[in-house]
Amino acid sequence: MTRFWLIANARSGSVSDTTREGVVAALESRGALAGRTDFPTEPLPEPRDLTAAGVDTVAVLAGDGTINAAARRYADWPGALLILPGGTMNLLARALHGDAAPVAIVEQLDQARVVDLPVIAAAEHRAFVGVILGPATAWNRARERWRAGRWRGALRAVRAAWHRSRGRGIAIEGVAGRPQAVFVSAGDDALRIAAVDASDGRMLAELGWEWLTGDWIAAGAVTSLHRPTVRVHGRRPVAALFDGEPALLPAGSVLRLERSRPMFLQTRPILLQTRKPAA
């Protein structure tokens, strides 16, 4: 019998009480629910506590930032992670399960496979979805306040982000000029780099609006390339977002491609390569 532990973030973009309790019922219909954690109000359970409780699968109903925290915490724990969409963009959940709803994903566990995933690594940071670099990361604070309905705070954050984004951009190896934002995602064999040059007011307004309301890569001023590594030039630390969580990278940092252990349950038809563990 599968023993689950549910980690949910009630403050994420799409985790309602109804959704959360529906997931609980679906998990209990397929095994035993050994415990529940409301993150970040409660700390993530320690791997040893999961093992002591006989847990073999941790279900994470949250956004990409919470998923990142759980995936890093359990990187060496021998169990599996079931990623359920509970945020705004849900990029990792979509990669693993398509557009299925959380309960529907749980109902498809009989056909799930365990896969490893490409990971972006830089210094002590890891990203399973993507890394955003550059002064335009200031828009993240505006977006979080916007989505929380904190309109006055969002307006102040928008003004600050606008000011920062009009400043000097970021220098990235292989990218012409100094774009205001660079998004790095992980392919199976290379890093994918999308650079946004918002050097004039119209482009900057488009970038800011896309960031507040959707996916900023949809903004028109994007150039793309593939590289095995990405080096950040300059002598100062660089603002970054790893799966939406803020970080400060040391000057000259190199982003590289790694792989997780086989730990993620995938229910959609195979689009991500499943790799056999080394003998």
SULQUI-V309589 format. One record per residue. RES is the residue in one letter. SS is DSSP state (H for helix, E for strand, C for the rest). Layout:
((RES,SS) (RES,SS))
This chain:
((M,C) (T,E) (R,E) (F,E) (W,E) (L,E) (I,E) (A,E) (N,C) (A,C) (R,C) (S,C) (G,C) (S,C) (V,C) (S,C) (D,H) (T,H) (T,H) (R,H) (E,H) (G,H) (V,H) (V,H) (A,H) (A,H) (L,H) (E,H) (S,C) (R,C) (G,E) (A,E) (L,E) (A,E) (G,E) (R,E) (T,E) (D,E) (F,C) (P,C) (T,C) (E,C) (P,C) (L,C) (P,C) (E,C) (P,H) (R,H) (D,H) (L,H) (T,H) (A,H) (A,C) (G,C) (V,C) (D,C) (T,E) (V,E) (A,E) (V,E) (L,E) (A,E) (G,C) (D,H) (G,H) (T,H) (I,H) (N,H) (A,H) (A,H) (A,H) (R,H) (R,H) (Y,C) (A,C) (D,C) (W,C) (P,C) (G,C) (A,E) (L,E) (L,E) (I,E) (L,E) (P,E) (G,C) (G,C) (T,C) (M,C) (N,C) (L,H) (L,H) (A,H) (R,H) (A,H) (L,H) (H,H) (G,C) (D,C) (A,C) (A,C) (P,H) (V,H) (A,H) (I,H) (V,H) (E,H) (Q,C) (L,H) (D,H) (Q,H) (A,C) (R,E) (V,E) (V,E) (D,C) (L,C) (P,E) (V,E) (I,E) (A,E) (A,E) (A,C) (E,C) (H,E) (R,E) (A,E) (F,C) (V,C) (G,C) (V,E) (I,E) (L,E) (G,C) (P,H) (A,H) (T,H) (A,H) (W,H) (N,H) (R,H) (A,H) (R,H) (E,H) (R,H) (W,H) (R,H) (A,C) (G,C) (R,C) (W,H) (R,H) (G,H) (A,H) (L,H) (R,H) (A,H) (V,H) (R,H) (A,H) (A,H) (W,H) (H,H) (R,H) (S,H) (R,C) (G,C) (R,C) (G,C) (I,C) (A,C) (I,E) (E,C) (G,C) (V,C) (A,C) (G,C) (R,C) (P,C) (Q,C) (A,E) (V,E) (F,E) (V,E) (S,E) (A,E) (G,C) (D,C) (D,C) (A,C) (L,E) (R,E) (I,E) (A,E) (A,E) (V,E) (D,C) (A,C) (S,C) (D,C) (G,H) (R,H) (M,H) (L,H) (A,H) (E,H) (L,H) (G,H) (W,H) (E,H) (W,H) (L,H) (T,H) (G,C) (D,C) (W,H) (I,H) (A,H) (A,C) (G,C) (A,C) (V,E) (T,E) (S,E) (L,E) (H,E) (R,E) (P,C) (T,E) (V,E) (R,E) (V,E) (H,C) (G,C) (R,C) (R,C) (P,C) (V,E) (A,E) (A,E) (L,E) (F,E) (D,C) (G,C) (E,E) (P,E) (A,E) (L,E) (L,E) (P,C) (A,C) (G,C) (S,C) (V,E) (L,E) (R,E) (L,E) (E,E) (R,E) (S,C) (R,C) (P,C) (M,C) (F,E) (L,E) (Q,E) (T,C) (R,C) (P,C) (I,C) (L,C) (L,C) (Q,C) (T,C) (R,C) (K,C) (P,C) (A,C) (A,C))
